[in-house]
Amino acid sequence: MAHTPSATGSASSSSLAFQRLVAAAIGAFIIGMVGFSHMTVAHNASHDYRHSMAFPCH
């Protein structure tokens, strides 16, 4: 049974949307949670990354 292009396109589109959502969640966790961590090493690594990406942090 052949797949129609619209069915294949919607499946890959929803998969792409899910992948983007997961990537955004991981990025928000890294920037948000690790950046405000009280562990000095984790905070400094996140702080340096935020500056390198021109993300305002202070």
Buried (B, 14 or more C-beta within 10 A) or exposed (E): EEEEEEEEEEEEEEEEEEEEEEEEEEEEEBBEEBBEBEEEEBBEBBBEBBEEEEEEEE
